[in-house]
């Protein structure tokens, strides 16, 4: 995987949730160490913001796929409906 500071938007936008989360964790670790030059810190912070947005997007997509099972009068599953509020 590329260093976070080297990732372009296309690379981030094609990442799975797990890939984006791992890259975000790497960014946070590097920033917390405090041994990164200022210019690189700014680039890492910008990448971190993009990675955070990607994680949020993937989570929202997953939430939208969650369905509630509907039951008939006898308690038998008869289908699914989208979760309300999404």
C-alpha positions as CSV (number, residue, x, y, z in Angstrom):
1,X,0.0,0.0,0.0
2,X,1.2,3.5,-0.8
3,X,2.2,5.9,2.0
4,X,-0.8,8.0,2.9
5,X,0.9,11.3,1.8
6,X,1.3,9.8,-1.7
7,X,-2.2,8.6,-2.2
8,X,-4.3,10.3,-4.8
9,X,-8.0,10.8,-4.6
10,X,-8.7,7.9,-7.1
11,X,-6.7,5.5,-4.9
12,X,-8.6,6.5,-1.8
13,X,-12.0,6.4,-3.5
14,X,-11.5,2.7,-4.5
15,X,-10.4,1.5,-1.1
16,X,-12.4,-0.9,1.0
17,X,-13.5,0.2,4.4
18,X,-10.7,-1.9,5.9
19,X,-8.0,-0.5,3.7
20,X,-9.1,3.1,4.3
21,X,-9.2,2.5,8.1
22,X,-5.7,0.9,8.1
23,X,-4.3,3.8,6.1
24,X,-6.1,6.3,8.4
25,X,-4.6,4.5,11.5
26,X,-1.1,4.8,9.8
27,X,-1.6,8.5,9.3
28,X,-2.6,9.1,12.9
29,X,0.3,7.0,14.1
30,X,2.8,9.1,12.1
31,X,1.3,12.4,13.2
32,X,1.2,11.3,16.8
33,X,4.9,10.5,16.7
34,X,5.6,14.1,16.0
35,X,8.8,13.5,14.0
36,X,7.3,14.4,10.6
37,X,8.3,17.7,9.0
38,X,5.6,20.4,8.9
39,X,4.9,20.2,5.2
40,X,4.5,16.4,5.4
41,X,2.3,16.8,8.5
42,X,-0.1,19.0,6.5
43,X,-0.2,16.6,3.6
44,X,-0.8,13.7,6.0
45,X,-3.6,15.6,7.8
46,X,-5.3,16.3,4.4
47,X,-5.0,12.6,3.5
48,X,-6.4,11.7,6.9
49,X,-9.4,13.8,6.3
50,X,-10.0,12.1,2.9
51,X,-9.6,8.7,4.4
52,X,-12.0,9.6,7.2
53,X,-14.6,10.6,4.6
54,X,-14.0,7.3,2.7
55,X,-14.6,5.3,5.9
56,X,-17.8,7.3,6.6
57,X,-19.0,6.7,3.0
58,X,-18.4,3.0,3.2
59,X,-20.1,2.8,6.6
60,X,-23.1,4.7,5.2
61,X,-23.3,2.3,2.3
62,X,-23.3,-0.7,4.7
63,X,-26.0,0.9,6.8
64,X,-28.2,1.3,3.7
65,X,-27.9,-2.4,2.9
66,X,-29.1,-3.5,6.3
67,X,-32.7,-4.7,6.1
68,X,-35.2,-5.5,8.7
69,X,-37.0,-8.8,8.4
70,X,-40.8,-8.5,8.2
71,X,-43.0,-11.2,9.6
72,X,-46.5,-12.2,8.7
73,X,-49.3,-12.7,11.3
74,X,-47.9,-16.1,12.2
75,X,-44.4,-14.8,12.9
76,X,-43.1,-16.3,9.7
77,X,-40.5,-14.2,7.8
78,X,-42.1,-12.9,4.6
79,X,-39.5,-10.5,3.3
80,X,-37.3,-7.6,4.1
81,X,-37.7,-3.8,4.2
82,X,-35.1,-1.1,4.3
83,X,-34.1,0.1,7.7
84,X,-35.9,3.4,8.4
85,X,-34.1,6.6,8.8
86,X,-31.3,5.9,6.3
